[in-house]
């Protein structure tokens, strides 16, 4: 679980990019703004991951799977 709440772009994208160097089949990231949702989603799809977004109050939980 990557907690990127309170971070503005491009930090969440950099965080997931660094995490993806481990080549896991799935990742989860928590963000607190729609811009991060859009940018991380775009990056994850480019890397071959399917992504689902779950709203949790003011936060968003991103599930990325291959």
C-alpha positions in Angstrom: 0.0 0.0 0.0 1.5 3.3 -1.1 0.1 6.3 0.8 0.5 9.4 -1.4 -2.1 11.5 0.4 -0.9 15.1 0.8 1.4 14.8 -2.2 0.8 16.8 -5.4 1.7 15.6 -8.9 4.1 14.5 -10.1 5.1 12.9 -6.7 2.4 10.1 -6.7 3.4 9.1 -10.3 7.1 9.0 -9.2 6.2 6.9 -6.2 4.3 4.3 -8.2 6.9 4.3 -10.9 9.6 3.5 -8.2 7.3 0.8 -6.7 6.7 -0.8 -10.1 10.4 -1.6 -10.4 9.7 -4.6 -8.2 7.5 -6.0 -11.0 4.7 -7.1 -8.7 1.4 -8.2 -10.2 -0.6 -5.7 -8.2 -0.3 -2.4 -6.3 -2.5 -0.2 -4.2 -2.2 3.5 -3.8 -4.1 6.0 -1.7 -4.4 9.6 -3.0 -6.5 12.5 -2.0 -7.0 14.4 -5.2 -8.5 13.8 -8.7 -5.4 15.0 -10.6 -3.3 12.3 -8.9 -6.0 9.7 -9.8 -5.9 10.7 -13.4 -2.1 10.9 -13.7 -1.5 7.6 -11.8 -4.2 5.9 -13.8 -2.7 7.0 -17.1 0.8 5.9 -16.0 -0.4 2.5 -14.7 -2.4 1.8 -17.9 0.7 2.7 -20.0 2.7 0.1 -17.9 0.1 -2.6 -18.7 -2.0 -2.5 -15.5 -5.7 -2.5 -15.2 -6.9 0.0 -12.7 -10.0 0.5 -10.5 -10.7 3.4 -8.3 -12.6 3.3 -5.1 -13.7 6.5 -3.3 -13.2 6.4 0.4 -14.5 9.6 1.8 -12.2 12.4 0.6 -9.6 9.9 -0.5 -9.3 7.5 -3.5 -7.9 4.0 -3.4 -6.4 2.9 -6.6 -6.1 -0.9 -7.3 -3.6 -1.7 -10.1 -3.4 -5.3 -11.4 -1.9 -7.2 -14.3 
